Amino acid sequence: MNSLSFKTLQKKFERSHSLFGFFSLNIRNVLLFLFLLMGSARVSFGEKWIGTWGCAPYAAANNTPPSPFLENNSLRQIVRVSIGGDTLRIRFSNITSSSPVSLNAVTLAVLAEIGGSAIDASTLKPVTFNGNASYTMEAYSDVVSDPLAFPLSPGAHLAITIHYGACRTAADMTHHYGSRTDSYILVGDQTQNTAFAGATRIERWYHLNTIEVLAPEEAGAVVALGNSITDGYGLHGGLNNRWTDKFSEKLLANPATSLVSVVNMGIGATWLTTSGMERFRQDVLEQNALRWIIVFYGVNDIGGGASASTLINAFKSMIAQAHAENIRIYGATITPFKGSGYYSAAHEAVRTEVNEWIRTPGHFDQCLDFDQIIRDPSDPEKLQEAYSNDWLHPNAAGYQLLGESIDLNLFLGGDTLFDQPEYTIRYFEPECANVGSEWKIAEDAQASNNYYVTVKAGVQSKDNAPAAPGGLISLTFQIDTSDHYNLYARLNCPSPDDDSFWLKMDEGSFAMHNGLGTSNWQWLPLGSFSLEKGEHTLALGYREDGAKLDKFCISNAPYPPSGKGEEAENLCLPEIGDNSIHPFREERLKIFPNPSDTNMFFQFRIEHPSEVKLHIYDIQGRKVATLVDEKLHPGEYTLDWEASSGHFMCQFIAGETLINKKILLLN
């Protein structure tokens, strides 16, 4: 089987994982599906991909690998899965890095002994990508391996060994700090090395994201979102004894829940109201076969002075987003911290108020009362001493207590359906609005529509909003329903010297929005407005140069946007460095059928030799396919594409023509 046909058929399988879906395919798809059955990885009817292990990827900062580093060397990393299976795939991530990372070779094996680096050589298998042994992850991208036939036992400890090519050691390289187990670096290609003796050790993971297995249709995933207590602070030695691990052991031991996987998306030292909210969709809601979410978050926010209402509003947003995806979401009460540096009477009052809200029926779908389980009965503001590491984090016995306390009856049954309220959510590109002459339009592949606006260097107005029209970006829009709306902006403001704007709605006064610091591109709120049905005008002025503005969102939904948001209503093709706008020439691209339940065809004509790009993006703004990226001669071209079901955006660029169109693929 050649690599192209295998990749195509792999996609076909993902769209047709159920027996019902199989019988709905046309004859051509049936033949392709049967061809997949004869491939190297076993698949069968009624199965689907589901996460059995995962970690949340983020930038390494000062936690880069030690000498001899990763470039041209090998890294062996140890993980423990939850449910088992006989076919798996691995997602590798480079999403935080501005540099490509080359995976020259990757192997997978069962660990010979817990706490060591040696593998069971009889289990060693190569991991491939589109049929190839190597793959280069471009900047800010990830990759999923080919399906691999592998007898994976529930709870198995695996060794993933990567021989790197290019891999720049930098603060933005993608990693996960809290591995709680050693990873091992050896010089050169050591992907076949059984013992890995003499390696440099480091307690981190790099470029790993998830492992998924093919599981029966009734299988479902639980994703845990939290901070250092979920991430396993204080645990070492590769024992994999976080509370999520102990919870998984309990699920696996019970026949009724043995097909429930657990994916841990905790990150130490993070806040619910910042990091948790920002990564909720990417790390949690986008997991395959997700049925339940456990949110155990908030202690760092309280220690930093956040109010109870701030935490509760964040929980409300997560609940609304989960229910919009028909996912059940459970809240864990915040455990005591008296005796730690976080403690004060005021902080304890916030914890008490938040916990009472979590316990109240009608908020989360269920409450996991970790606070009651682990607190000292004689002093409820403290952990029980037998379960305390440092009066903030549990010790190993405390993690076990929490994991084993969870009621397995909460993880029975099939999918859930929630009532779906209708929200008004509108997206706009500022570079396609009325852009004043003191602004410039710049290009960034990480920006929505590839463009953003920023004021020209040296232009500032710190005391008052710009008076002249050249200092403003103006946008007129229509609202069909009178309601209370939030305004969000997707910003890149990396320092305190370039993190503010002036803003007004309609005939109101300009308000200063300062302190809009971000980590790369990020959605931040710019105010709330009661808007009547009809036309409104938004005006944004510069305050400091250097602040970058990518996109606006006007929404009455109880949660913020994520990723790059959905396609804007005012798409355009801006000239870099200029504010003139070229309208789209929609007749240059035909897409049919749209929507489609099989292949989708893209037809276009090139009049002159041109650099042509045709990219497909998902609704979070992530590129999922490139159908063409090369110089084409004049003529008519037809391309086809097939993928799993969903909403996507097609971006077609040919010379000065840029076209964006929504497309829909159905099962």
Secondary structure, 3 states (H helix, E strand, C coil): CCHHHHHHHHHHHHHCCCHHHHHCCCHHHHHHHHHHHCCCCCCCCCEEEEEEEECCCEECCCCCCCCCCCCCEEEEEEEECCCCEEEEEEEEEECCCCCCEEEEEEEEEEECCCCCCCECHHHCEEECECCECCEEECCCEEEECCCEEEEECCCCEEEEEEEEEEECCCCCCEEECCCCCCEEEEECCCCCCCCCCCCEEECCEECEEEEEEEEECCCEEEEEEECHHHHCCCCCCCCCCCHHHHHHHHHHHCHHHCCEEEEEEECCCCCHHHHHHHHHHHHHHCCCCEEEEEEECCHHHHHCCCCHHHHHHHHHHHHHHHHHCCCEEEEECCCCCCCCCCCCHHHHHHHHHHHHHHHCCCCCCEEECHHHHHEECCEEEEECHHHECCCCCECHHHHHHHHHCCCHHHHCCCCCCCCCCCCCEEEECHHHCEECCCEEEEECCCCHHHEEEEECCCCCCCCCCCCCHHHEEEEEEEECCCEEEEEEEEEECCCCCCCCEEEEECCCCCEEECCCCCCCCEEEEEEEEEECCEEEEEEEEECCCCCEEEEEEEECCCCCCCCCCCCCCCCCEECCCCCCEECCCHHHEEEECCCECCCEEEEEEECCCEEEEEEEEECCCCEEEEEEEEEECCEEEEEEECCCCEEEEEEEEECCEEEEEEEEECC
